[in-house]
Amino acid sequence: MQTNHILPLLKIGELHWADNLRKFLLKYDIITQGISIHEESTLITFGFGDEIRLFYKHFGATDSAEFMYYLRKPTEIEWLHESNTHQHLL
C-alpha cells in the first residue's frame, strides 16, 4: 500500500506555514524544535536568505534524520571566516 505525503504548504513564509508543517510532522511522531535567538541572529549576520533563516528558526533543532536529511544544526556550521580553510584560499 503506497501512501502519498502532501506537504501542507507551498512556500516557506506563507500564512501559518510553520504551524501547518508542525502539525503535519506530528502525524508522523516527529517532534519539531526551533533554534535559539542567538543561533538565529548568527544566521542573519552571515547572510542566510529569509526562507532558510525562517526554516532554521522554526525547525533547525529538530532531531529527525528523515525530516532534516543532511541539514546541519546551526552549532555545526563552520563559518568560513572562522575556519582555517579561508587562509589557504587567500
C-alpha positions as CSV (number, residue, x, y, z in Angstrom):
1,M,0.0,0.0,0.0
2,Q,1.5,3.3,-1.1
3,T,0.9,6.5,0.9
4,N,1.1,9.9,-0.7
5,H,2.5,12.5,1.5
6,I,1.4,16.0,0.6
7,L,3.1,18.8,2.4
8,P,0.6,21.4,3.9
9,L,2.4,24.4,2.4
10,L,3.5,25.8,-0.9
11,K,6.2,28.2,0.3
12,I,8.1,29.0,3.5
13,G,6.8,32.3,4.8
14,E,3.2,31.9,3.7
15,L,0.5,32.4,6.2
16,H,0.6,29.7,9.0
17,W,3.3,27.7,7.2
18,A,5.2,26.7,10.3
19,D,2.1,25.7,12.3
20,N,0.8,23.7,9.3
21,L,4.1,21.9,8.8
22,R,4.5,21.3,12.6
23,K,1.0,19.6,12.7
24,F,1.8,17.5,9.6
25,L,5.1,16.3,11.2
26,L,3.3,15.4,14.4
27,K,1.2,12.9,12.5
28,Y,4.5,11.0,11.9
29,D,5.7,11.4,15.5
30,I,8.3,14.0,14.5
31,I,8.7,16.5,17.4
32,T,9.9,19.8,16.0
33,Q,12.1,22.3,17.7
34,G,13.4,25.7,16.6
35,I,16.8,27.3,17.3
36,S,17.7,29.8,19.9
37,I,17.6,33.5,19.4
38,H,21.4,33.6,19.5
39,E,21.7,31.0,16.8
40,E,19.1,32.8,14.7
41,S,20.9,36.1,15.0
42,T,24.1,34.3,13.7
43,L,22.3,33.1,10.7
44,I,21.0,36.6,10.0
45,T,24.5,38.1,10.4
46,F,26.0,35.8,7.8
47,G,23.5,36.4,5.1
48,F,21.3,33.3,5.1
49,G,18.2,34.1,2.9
50,D,14.9,34.7,4.6
51,E,13.4,31.4,3.7
52,I,16.2,29.3,5.1
53,R,16.5,31.5,8.1
54,L,12.8,31.1,8.8
55,F,13.1,27.3,8.4
56,Y,16.0,27.1,10.8
57,K,14.1,29.4,13.3
58,H,11.2,27.0,13.5
59,F,12.7,23.6,12.7
60,G,16.5,23.9,12.9
61,A,16.9,22.0,16.1
62,T,14.6,19.2,15.1
63,D,16.2,15.8,15.7
64,S,14.9,13.7,12.8
65,A,17.1,12.3,10.1
66,E,14.0,11.5,8.0
67,F,12.8,15.1,8.1
68,M,16.1,17.1,8.2
69,Y,18.1,15.0,5.8
70,Y,21.6,16.5,5.7
71,L,20.8,19.9,7.0
72,R,23.3,20.9,9.7
73,K,22.4,22.3,13.0
74,P,23.5,25.9,13.4
75,T,26.1,24.9,16.0
76,E,27.7,22.5,13.5
77,I,28.1,25.1,10.7
78,E,31.7,26.2,10.3
79,W,31.8,29.7,9.1
80,L,34.4,30.5,6.5
81,H,35.8,33.4,8.5
82,E,36.4,31.2,11.5
83,S,37.9,28.2,9.6
84,N,41.4,27.6,8.6
85,T,40.2,26.9,5.0
86,H,39.9,30.6,4.1
87,Q,43.6,31.2,4.9
88,H,44.5,28.7,2.2
89,L,42.3,30.5,-0.3
90,L,44.0,33.9,0.1
